[in-house]
Structure formats: C-alpha cells, structure tokens
Amino acid sequence: MRLQTDTAPEGRLDALVDVQAAPLVHLEEVWKVYRAGRVEFPALRGVDLSVDQGEMLAIVGPSGSGKSTILNVMTGIDRATKGGVTVAGRPLGGMSENELAGWRGATVGIVFQFFQLLPTLTALENVMLPLDFAGRGRVAERTDLARERLELVGLGDKVDRFPSELSGGEQQRTAIARALACDPLLLVADEPTGNLDTATAVETLETIGRVNEAGTTVVFVTHDQAVSARADRVVEIRDGVVVDSSP
C-alpha cells in the first residue's frame, strides 16, 4: 500500500530519490573527524563502501571502530568531513538540513538498540508517528498502513498494547514496524539484538530477514558473529578503516 504525500505524487518523495540507483548506497573516500576543542578524533579514515539494492549487509568490528559512524553518515545524521556519500542516487553532501530531513523520511528507516518507543502511545500509534510527521494520506489510511506494518512483524494482535505491555522482542519488532512505516528503500539497524536475550534476538533477526526478502535493503551493525552470519555480506571495520569485505 502506497500513500500519497503533500509534496510528491508517489509514496516516496521521488524528487529526492532514484529508486533504480545502483548501487543503492555508495561511500567514496569518506572521512569523519570529530573535534573537541583543539583535539581531533578521526572516526572514519577514507572508507569506500557500496551496498546493492536488496542486499543485507552486516558491519562488524570492535567498540570504537567506526561502525555506528558509518550508519550515521549513510543516513545523513552525521555529515562526512570529506568524501562522497550517495544514497538512492542523491549526493548527501550538498543538501540542507531541511532537505536531509525530508530525504531521510522518504528513504531511510532506522532501528535503534534501545527501541525508543513513546511509552504513552500504543504500538499502533508509535508506528503511525512517521506517517503523521510526513503527512502521508488520510488518518484512516495511516491507521491501515500502520496495522499492515505490525502484521508484517507478527504483532497484528498487539496493536493496542502500550510498550510496557510488550516483551523486549515485541518492542523491538514494533520499532522495526515503525522504521518501515514510510516504505523506506533502506533499513539501517544499530545493534538491533544487542539488548535482547538469545531467543528474542533470533526472533528479531527473522523479522529483519522477512523485511529484506520483501525487497528492502538492510544494513546493520553488530558485534555478534552469529548475527552477522545471517547477512549476505559482512564488512569488517577497525580504527575507521574497512579491513575486510566478504560473503
């Protein structure tokens, strides 16, 4: 189900994305340097990385290696200090903050380790939030789409539950449904199983796998080899440098 927006005739903001772009994500000689006073900390050092449409990519490496920074640069949350970042045919470097916000809402879904659900809203209302912010369709259409997303992650019978009434795995699946609300081309997840027990982690990974099989490109960060083994390809990063990329 695709909903119209106030700014474009299609479900995604087509003026901001190229659905046929190949690769979907391309980072070229990307540097990200953080500064604290006169001290500089290079989190990424000339990273080259491409992600094909429909791929499930895992990024692994020790703490502080730059894994999460890659996701932040890829989604426009952080700007690259140097180098090129292109996603869905759109170079992110020249976009204003408002343009980035609109592009991100149209193109990217983000899943966080700690869920970040609003406790006073039901599962359905949490999933509807991105649709409300984007002005997608009428209220009834937003409600129907949010229900579809919850059904996709196996929570069609929990739409009226508050986060406190859901298990950890159910909360994470609700967060995945929310990330999928606006039908993104790219789903990124930062340690999506890091706060879950083993059985719940497997359940969450199976959900992400179904999302990928349905056609959404997935990039996730993990420190767990058992989790990364489910990806099509694994990229290892150390000290801000890609040191290995293999199936």
ZAVO-766399 format. One record per residue: chain; residue in three letters; x, y, z of N, C-alpha, C in turn; residue number from 1. Coordinates in pm, whole numbers. Each point is the difference from the previous one (the first is absolute). Example, Ala and Ser with C-alpha at 12.3 -4.5 7.8 and 13.67 -1.06 7.14 Angstrom:
% residues 2
NODE; A; Ala; 1319; -569; 780; -89; 119; 0; 90; 120; 0; 1
NODE; A; Ser; -35; 105; -72; 82; 119; 6; -77; 109; 73; 2
//
This chain:
% residues 247
NODE; A; Met; 84; -119; 0; -84; 119; 0; 87; 124; 0; 1
NODE; A; Arg; -15; 86; -97; 77; 123; -9; -92; 118; 27; 2
NODE; A; Leu; 44; 93; 84; -77; 118; 31; 61; 120; -68; 3
NODE; A; Gln; -85; 93; -40; 48; 124; -58; 45; 94; 110; 4
NODE; A; Thr; 87; 94; -37; 45; 102; 92; -45; 136; -52; 5
NODE; A; Asp; 22; 101; 83; -32; 136; -42; 105; 57; -93; 6
NODE; A; Thr; 114; -69; -16; 110; 58; -76; 39; -79; -123; 7
NODE; A; Ala; -55; -117; -20; 35; -81; -116; -114; -95; -31; 8
NODE; A; Pro; -16; -39; -128; -113; -82; -38; 12; -146; 34; 9
NODE; A; Glu; 117; -45; 48; 18; -141; 29; 19; -19; 149; 10
NODE; A; Gly; 8; -131; 41; 16; -31; 141; 129; 54; 56; 11
NODE; A; Arg; 108; -3; -79; 124; 61; 43; 11; 136; -68; 12
NODE; A; Leu; 87; 86; 53; 22; 131; -60; 92; -19; -120; 13
NODE; A; Asp; -59; -24; -118; 79; -39; -116; 95; 110; -46; 14
NODE; A; Ala; -29; 125; 34; 93; 107; -35; 131; -14; 77; 15
NODE; A; Leu; -1; -76; 108; 117; -12; 84; 73; -132; -16; 16
NODE; A; Val; -59; -98; -69; 63; -131; -10; -9; -54; -142; 17
NODE; A; Asp; 92; -90; -32; -3; -76; -124; -14; -146; 38; 18
NODE; A; Val; -121; -53; -18; -28; -137; 42; 89; -100; -73; 19
NODE; A; Gln; 45; 33; -121; 79; -92; -80; 151; 19; 17; 20
NODE; A; Ala; 40; 88; 90; 142; 28; 16; 76; -128; 36; 21
NODE; A; Ala; 117; -17; -62; 84; -117; 28; 145; 47; 10; 22
NODE; A; Pro; 68; -34; 108; -54; -63; 121; -93; 95; 75; 23
NODE; A; Leu; -77; -54; 92; -93; 84; 75; 77; 96; 90; 24
NODE; A; Val; 108; -50; 64; 83; 82; 89; 143; -5; -51; 25
NODE; A; His; 62; 118; -6; 140; 4; -43; 75; 104; 82; 26
NODE; A; Leu; 100; -48; 75; 91; 87; 75; 136; -4; -68; 27
NODE; A; Glu; 55; 118; -31; 127; 8; -71; 98; 87; 78; 28
NODE; A; Glu; 108; -63; 48; 106; 69; 74; -57; 88; 110; 29
NODE; A; Val; -88; -59; 80; -71; 77; 103; 84; 9; 128; 30
NODE; A; Trp; 19; 122; 43; 62; 30; 129; -102; 66; 90; 31
NODE; A; Lys; 1; -36; 126; -79; 71; 100; 90; 29; 118; 32
NODE; A; Val; 22; 130; 24; 88; 44; 107; -81; 78; 101; 33
NODE; A; Tyr; 1; -47; 125; -65; 72; 108; 104; 88; 69; 34
NODE; A; Arg; -45; 116; 45; 91; 94; 66; -52; 34; 139; 35
NODE; A; Ala; 91; 3; 96; -29; 46; 135; 107; 103; 36; 36
NODE; A; Gly; -36; 126; -16; 100; 105; 16; 105; -10; -108; 37
NODE; A; Arg; 124; -13; 41; 109; -12; -99; 37; -144; -31; 38
NODE; A; Val; -74; -95; 60; 29; -142; -21; -91; -55; -109; 39
NODE; A; Glu; 58; -73; -94; -75; -64; -108; 2; -151; 18; 40
NODE; A; Phe; -117; -61; -27; -9; -146; 7; -59; -49; -132; 41
NODE; A; Pro; 82; -63; -85; -53; -52; -127; -73; -133; 22; 42
NODE; A; Ala; -132; 1; -11; -79; -122; 19; -2; -85; -126; 43
NODE; A; Leu; 2; 64; -116; 10; -71; -129; 117; 56; -77; 44
NODE; A; Arg; 76; -90; -63; 123; 39; -70; -2; -50; -144; 45
NODE; A; Gly; -65; 73; -88; 1; -35; -141; -77; -126; -33; 46
NODE; A; Val; -121; -12; 50; -80; -122; -19; -63; -2; -140; 47
NODE; A; Asp; 19; -110; -70; -69; -29; -126; -96; -116; 26; 48
NODE; A; Leu; -128; 20; -32; -99; -104; 27; -120; 19; -90; 49
NODE; A; Ser; -45; -110; -61; -122; 3; -81; -95; -108; 50; 50
NODE; A; Val; -129; 29; -8; -103; -95; 39; -99; -11; -115; 51
NODE; A; Asp; -20; -121; -51; -91; -21; -112; -145; -4; 47; 52
NODE; A; Gln; -90; 31; -91; -142; -8; 31; -37; -144; 36; 53
NODE; A; Gly; -78; -15; 105; -45; -132; 42; 99; -77; 83; 54
NODE; A; Glu; 118; 57; 25; 104; -69; 77; -27; 13; 151; 55
NODE; A; Met; 46; -101; 75; 6; 11; 145; 147; 0; 39; 56
NODE; A; Leu; 45; 113; 52; 141; 20; 30; 19; 16; 150; 57
NODE; A; Ala; 96; -73; 56; 37; 14; 140; 134; 72; 9; 58
NODE; A; Ile; 8; 96; 92; 125; 70; 28; 47; -41; 138; 59
NODE; A; Val; 119; -56; 9; 51; -51; 127; 132; 68; 34; 60
NODE; A; Gly; 38; -13; 126; 126; 57; 46; -8; 29; 148; 61
NODE; A; Pro; 114; 25; 64; 2; 26; 144; -64; 135; 33; 62
NODE; A; Ser; -28; 20; 128; -55; 128; 45; 95; 113; -37; 63
NODE; A; Gly; -58; 111; -47; 82; 115; -38; 65; -10; -135; 64
NODE; A; Ser; -37; -103; -79; 65; -18; -130; -59; 88; -109; 65
NODE; A; Gly; -119; 57; 24; -63; 85; -103; -126; -59; -59; 66
NODE; A; Lys; -49; -112; 55; -117; -68; -58; -124; 91; -1; 67
NODE; A; Ser; -31; 54; 116; -120; 84; 9; 18; 130; -79; 68
NODE; A; Thr; 121; 49; -8; 25; 122; -78; -32; -22; -147; 69
NODE; A; Ile; 30; -119; -52; -36; -30; -139; -151; 11; -18; 70
NODE; A; Leu; -77; -57; 93; -146; 10; -11; -44; 145; 6; 71
NODE; A; Asn; 59; 78; 89; -39; 140; 14; 29; 81; -125; 72
NODE; A; Val; 114; -28; -64; 35; 69; -124; -92; -46; -113; 73
NODE; A; Met; -29; -128; -3; -84; -58; -103; -143; 54; 4; 74
NODE; A; Thr; -46; 35; 118; -136; 48; 17; -9; 152; 7; 75
NODE; A; Gly; 113; 68; -8; -2; 145; 5; -13; 57; 139; 76
NODE; A; Ile; 5; -85; 103; -4; 50; 138; 129; 76; 29; 77
NODE; A; Asp; 113; -53; -47; 129; 70; 3; 42; 30; -143; 78
NODE; A; Arg; 66; 112; -18; 55; 34; -132; 145; -45; -9; 79
NODE; A; Ala; 37; -56; -113; 140; -38; -20; 87; 125; 2; 80
NODE; A; Thr; 116; -11; 64; 96; 111; -1; 61; 16; -138; 81
NODE; A; Lys; 22; -113; -66; 58; 0; -134; -44; -126; -71; 82
NODE; A; Gly; -15; 7; -134; -42; -116; -77; -144; 11; -44; 83
NODE; A; Gly; -46; -99; -78; -133; 3; -57; -91; -106; 58; 84
NODE; A; Val; -124; 39; 31; -102; -93; 48; -122; 16; -91; 85
NODE; A; Thr; -35; -108; -71; -115; 1; -91; -93; -113; 38; 86
NODE; A; Val; -127; 31; 20; -100; -100; 35; -122; 20; -88; 87
NODE; A; Ala; -43; -108; -65; -115; 5; -91; 19; 110; -104; 88
NODE; A; Gly; 122; 11; -51; 29; 95; -106; 16; 143; 43; 89
NODE; A; Arg; -6; 26; 129; 6; 138; 49; 126; 24; 82; 90
NODE; A; Pro; 90; 90; -44; 116; 36; 81; -48; 78; 123; 91
NODE; A; Leu; 45; -43; 118; -49; 63; 122; 77; 126; 37; 92
NODE; A; Gly; 121; 14; -53; 86; 110; 44; -56; 138; -24; 93
NODE; A; Gly; -72; 21; -109; -48; 133; -34; -140; 32; 50; 94
NODE; A; Met; -58; -88; 79; -137; 19; 46; -5; 81; 128; 95
NODE; A; Ser; -101; 87; 12; -21; 73; 124; -56; -93; 106; 96
NODE; A; Glu; -7; 48; 124; -55; -83; 107; -146; -33; -27; 97
NODE; A; Asn; -76; 96; -51; -142; -26; -32; -14; -102; -113; 98
NODE; A; Glu; 87; 13; -101; -3; -97; -110; 37; -138; 50; 99
NODE; A; Leu; 101; -7; 87; 41; -129; 55; -114; -64; 80; 100
NODE; A; Ala; -71; 81; 76; -110; -54; 80; -109; -58; -89; 101
NODE; A; Gly; -34; 72; -108; -101; -50; -93; 47; -124; -73; 102
NODE; A; Trp; 127; 2; -42; 57; -116; -68; 4; -122; 91; 103
NODE; A; Arg; 40; 22; 125; 11; -111; 95; -138; -62; 25; 104
NODE; A; Gly; -101; 85; 16; -135; -52; 23; -53; -78; -118; 105
NODE; A; Ala; 48; 34; -120; -48; -68; -121; 78; -126; -33; 106
NODE; A; Thr; 122; -11; 52; 94; -99; -52; 47; -102; 103; 107
NODE; A; Val; 12; 41; 126; 69; -81; 99; -90; -31; 120; 108
NODE; A; Gly; 6; -124; 46; -60; -38; 127; 112; -37; 96; 109
NODE; A; Ile; -10; 45; 125; 108; -20; 97; -53; -76; 121; 110
NODE; A; Val; 73; -106; 37; -33; -80; 119; 113; 16; 100; 111
NODE; A; Phe; -35; 41; 122; 99; 22; 105; 6; -118; 95; 112
NODE; A; Gln; 113; -10; 71; 19; -110; 93; -100; 5; 115; 113
NODE; A; Phe; -35; 120; 45; -85; 15; 118; -143; 40; -36; 114
NODE; A; Phe; -45; -39; -118; -140; 8; -42; -50; 143; -19; 115
NODE; A; Gln; 9; 85; 104; -44; 139; -6; -146; 14; -39; 116
NODE; A; Leu; -84; -85; 57; -145; 14; -17; -52; 100; 102; 117
NODE; A; Leu; -104; 74; -36; -61; 94; 94; -92; -78; 93; 118
NODE; A; Pro; 24; 7; 131; -73; -87; 94; -149; 30; 12; 119
NODE; A; Thr; -41; 122; -35; -141; 36; 15; -83; -29; -125; 120
NODE; A; Leu; 65; -55; -102; -70; -34; -124; -7; -151; -16; 121
NODE; A; Thr; -106; -48; -61; -12; -143; -30; 97; -38; -111; 122
NODE; A; Ala; 13; -129; -23; 85; -47; -109; -46; 61; -133; 123
NODE; A; Leu; -130; 1; -22; -54; 57; -125; 34; 147; -11; 124
NODE; A; Glu; -16; 74; 107; 27; 144; -3; 149; 28; -18; 125
NODE; A; Asn; 86; -83; 60; 144; 16; -21; 37; -19; -147; 126
NODE; A; Val; -60; -99; -63; 31; -28; -141; -57; 108; -91; 127
NODE; A; Met; -109; 62; 43; -61; 107; -80; 79; 130; 3; 128
NODE; A; Leu; 86; 17; 100; 70; 128; 18; 72; 49; -126; 129
NODE; A; Pro; 85; -83; -66; 69; 50; -120; -98; 39; -110; 130
NODE; A; Leu; -112; -70; -10; -100; 34; -100; -65; 134; 31; 131
NODE; A; Asp; -25; 25; 129; -57; 127; 42; 97; 115; -31; 132
NODE; A; Phe; 127; -19; 34; 99; 105; -24; 15; 30; -149; 133
NODE; A; Ala; -10; -103; -83; 17; 17; -145; -129; 44; -68; 134
NODE; A; Gly; -111; 2; 72; -127; 38; -61; -47; -98; -105; 135
NODE; A; Arg; 22; -127; 25; -33; -103; -98; -148; -37; 5; 136
NODE; A; Gly; -72; 28; -107; -138; -44; -13; -93; 53; 108; 137
NODE; A; Arg; -118; -57; 5; -98; 36; 102; 24; -85; 125; 138
NODE; A; Val; -65; 41; 109; 20; -70; 127; -37; -148; -14; 139
NODE; A; Ala; -109; -29; -68; -42; -139; -16; 103; -81; -78; 140
NODE; A; Glu; 61; 64; -101; 103; -68; -79; 125; -26; 83; 141
NODE; A; Arg; 36; 98; 83; 117; -16; 86; -24; -115; 99; 142
NODE; A; Thr; -119; -5; 52; -34; -106; 96; 9; -136; -66; 143
NODE; A; Asp; -54; -12; -122; 4; -128; -71; 143; -41; -30; 144
NODE; A; Leu; 83; 96; -42; 138; -34; -33; 78; -39; 125; 145
NODE; A; Ala; -22; 70; 110; 67; -36; 124; -39; -142; 43; 146
NODE; A; Arg; -126; -35; -16; -44; -136; 32; 71; -102; -90; 147
NODE; A; Glu; 14; 34; -128; 69; -91; -93; 144; -23; 44; 148
NODE; A; Arg; 67; 108; 42; 139; -13; 42; 12; -86; 126; 149
NODE; A; Leu; -94; 16; 93; 3; -82; 121; -30; -146; -32; 150
NODE; A; Glu; -87; -23; -95; -28; -138; -42; 124; -60; -65; 151
NODE; A; Leu; 74; 80; -76; 121; -48; -66; 101; -53; 101; 152
NODE; A; Val; 7; 65; 116; 97; -43; 102; -64; -92; 103; 153
NODE; A; Gly; -120; -48; -29; -63; -100; 86; -69; 55; 123; 154
NODE; A; Leu; -41; 127; -4; -63; 62; 117; -139; 54; -33; 155
NODE; A; Gly; -65; -62; -94; -134; 45; -38; -100; -8; 113; 156
NODE; A; Asp; 28; -84; 100; -92; -15; 113; 42; 84; 121; 157
NODE; A; Lys; 103; 87; -19; 49; 80; 113; -9; 150; -28; 158
NODE; A; Val; -84; 39; -95; -1; 139; -44; -39; 97; 110; 159
NODE; A; Asp; -80; -43; 95; -50; 90; 105; 82; -10; 129; 160
NODE; A; Arg; 110; -75; -3; 83; -15; 119; 96; 119; 12; 161
NODE; A; Phe; 25; 42; 124; 102; 102; 26; 136; -70; 12; 162
NODE; A; Pro; 110; 73; -24; 132; -63; 8; 24; -78; 128; 163
NODE; A; Ser; -51; 50; 113; 20; -70; 128; -73; -134; 4; 164
NODE; A; Glu; -94; -21; -93; -76; -124; -6; 58; -97; -102; 165
NODE; A; Leu; 112; 37; -60; 65; -83; -101; 133; -54; 54; 166
NODE; A; Ser; 39; -117; -46; 131; -54; 35; 108; 79; -72; 167
NODE; A; Gly; 127; -25; 36; 110; 69; -66; 1; -26; -150; 168
NODE; A; Gly; -23; -125; -39; -2; -33; -142; -116; 66; -71; 169
NODE; A; Glu; -115; 7; 66; -116; 64; -61; 22; 150; -14; 170
NODE; A; Gln; 68; 59; 96; 33; 143; -11; 95; 24; -118; 171
NODE; A; Gln; 99; -88; -16; 92; 18; -111; -71; -21; -134; 172
NODE; A; Arg; -91; -96; -6; -75; -21; -124; -92; 118; -29; 173
NODE; A; Thr; -54; 61; 104; -79; 122; -19; 87; 111; -56; 174
NODE; A; Ala; 124; 10; 50; 93; 100; -51; 34; -27; -147; 175
NODE; A; Ile; 10; -126; -37; 25; -34; -141; -121; 40; -85; 176
NODE; A; Ala; -119; -28; 49; -121; 39; -72; -5; 151; -19; 177
NODE; A; Arg; 36; 74; 104; 3; 146; -9; 101; 46; -106; 178
NODE; A; Ala; 118; -64; -1; 101; 36; -98; -45; -27; -143; 179
NODE; A; Leu; -92; -95; -16; -51; -37; -133; -124; 78; -39; 180
NODE; A; Ala; -49; 86; 88; -130; 64; -21; -7; 75; -133; 181
NODE; A; Cys; 104; 72; -34; -2; 83; -121; 58; -72; -122; 182
NODE; A; Asp; 5; -134; 8; 45; -81; -114; 139; 40; -47; 183
NODE; A; Pro; 101; -5; 88; 134; 46; -38; 69; -94; -97; 184
NODE; A; Leu; 91; 57; -78; 85; -82; -86; 106; -71; 82; 185
NODE; A; Leu; 43; 63; 110; 112; -48; 80; -40; -7; 146; 186
NODE; A; Leu; 24; -116; 62; -20; -16; 144; 137; -17; 64; 187
NODE; A; Val; 32; 86; 97; 127; -13; 72; -32; -30; 147; 188
NODE; A; Ala; 84; -82; 62; -23; -40; 138; 133; -3; 74; 189
NODE; A; Asp; 5; 68; 114; 121; 8; 80; -12; -97; 117; 190
NODE; A; Glu; 73; -110; -6; -5; -105; 103; -146; -39; 32; 191
NODE; A; Pro; -76; -44; -100; -143; -25; 23; -29; -112; 98; 192
NODE; A; Thr; 100; -85; 28; -21; -110; 95; 84; 15; 126; 193
NODE; A; Gly; 71; 112; 12; 95; 16; 109; -63; 7; 137; 194
NODE; A; Asn; -129; 33; 7; -67; 14; 129; -101; -113; 24; 195
NODE; A; Leu; 17; -111; -75; -100; -108; 3; 65; -132; 42; 196
NODE; A; Asp; -81; -88; 60; 50; -134; 29; 10; -79; -130; 197
NODE; A; Thr; 61; -118; 6; 30; -76; -121; -126; -34; -81; 198
NODE; A; Ala; -103; -51; 66; -121; -40; -71; -67; 120; -65; 199
NODE; A; Thr; -5; 112; 71; -63; 120; -53; 82; 59; -113; 200
NODE; A; Ala; 132; -11; 10; 88; 47; -106; -26; -76; -130; 201
NODE; A; Val; -15; -131; 11; -29; -82; -118; -133; 43; -62; 202
NODE; A; Glu; -98; 24; 83; -132; 45; -45; 11; 133; -75; 203
NODE; A; Thr; 79; 91; 54; 19; 131; -63; 71; -14; -133; 204
NODE; A; Leu; 103; -84; -5; 73; -21; -125; -89; -62; -107; 205
NODE; A; Glu; -87; -91; 39; -92; -59; -96; -94; 106; -57; 206
NODE; A; Thr; -41; 93; 85; -84; 110; -47; 74; 86; -101; 207
NODE; A; Ile; 124; 36; 32; 81; 81; -93; 23; -77; -130; 208
NODE; A; Gly; 19; -131; 10; 16; -83; -120; -121; 4; -88; 209
NODE; A; Arg; -120; -4; 59; -123; 8; -80; -12; 135; -69; 210
NODE; A; Val; 40; 104; 70; -2; 134; -58; 93; 6; -121; 211
NODE; A; Asn; 119; -57; 14; 96; -3; -109; -52; -82; -118; 212
NODE; A; Glu; -60; -114; 28; -55; -85; -105; -113; 70; -76; 213
NODE; A; Ala; -67; 92; 67; -108; 76; -64; 55; 110; -89; 214
NODE; A; Gly; 133; 21; -1; 60; 94; -94; 70; 119; 60; 215
NODE; A; Thr; -4; 16; 131; 66; 114; 64; 147; -30; 23; 216
NODE; A; Thr; 86; 92; -39; 143; -14; 26; 24; 23; 149; 217
NODE; A; Val; 84; -85; 60; 24; 6; 144; 149; 11; 27; 218
NODE; A; Val; 37; 96; 86; 137; 12; 49; -7; 4; 151; 219
NODE; A; Phe; 72; -91; 67; -3; 1; 145; 140; -16; 58; 220
NODE; A; Val; 16; 59; 118; 125; -8; 75; -17; -104; 110; 221
NODE; A; Thr; 103; -82; 20; -6; -98; 107; 142; -36; 44; 222
NODE; A; His; 10; -49; 122; 128; -53; 48; -8; -152; 12; 223
NODE; A; Asp; -115; -56; -35; -29; -142; 20; 17; -77; -131; 224
NODE; A; Gln; 94; -94; -3; 26; -75; -123; -121; -84; -42; 225
NODE; A; Ala; -74; -51; 96; -119; -79; -34; -104; 86; -70; 226
NODE; A; Val; -7; 127; 37; -93; 93; -64; 49; 37; -140; 227
NODE; A; Ser; 128; 32; -12; 54; 41; -130; -5; -114; -101; 228
NODE; A; Ala; 0; -124; 47; -4; -115; -90; -128; -6; -82; 229
NODE; A; Arg; -104; 71; 43; -126; -1; -72; -1; 97; -119; 230
NODE; A; Ala; 104; 83; -9; 5; 100; -107; 52; -60; -130; 231
NODE; A; Asp; -29; 67; -112; 55; -40; -129; 149; 27; -7; 232
NODE; A; Arg; 41; 108; 67; 140; 40; -5; 35; 65; 133; 233
NODE; A; Val; 125; -19; 41; 49; 56; 126; 117; 92; -30; 234
NODE; A; Val; -7; 122; 51; 109; 96; -12; 59; 22; 139; 235
NODE; A; Glu; 129; -19; 13; 68; 22; 128; 72; 133; -2; 236
NODE; A; Ile; -18; 76; 107; 67; 130; 10; 79; 6; 129; 237
NODE; A; Arg; 122; 53; -11; 86; 18; 118; 68; 136; -11; 238
NODE; A; Asp; -3; 74; 109; 64; 131; 6; -43; 89; -117; 239
NODE; A; Gly; -129; -10; -37; -53; 88; -104; 34; -40; -141; 240
NODE; A; Val; 54; -122; -19; 41; -45; -132; -66; -135; -28; 241
NODE; A; Val; -52; -19; -122; -54; -131; -39; 117; -94; -25; 242
NODE; A; Val; 4; -111; 75; 112; -93; -12; -41; -129; -69; 243
NODE; A; Asp; -130; -25; -14; -43; -123; -66; -144; 15; -45; 244
NODE; A; Ser; -31; -58; -115; -137; -5; -51; -18; -134; -68; 245
NODE; A; Ser; -86; -83; 56; -13; -136; -53; -141; -52; 16; 246
NODE; A; Pro; -39; -97; -85; -132; -63; 14; -10; -70; 135; 247
//
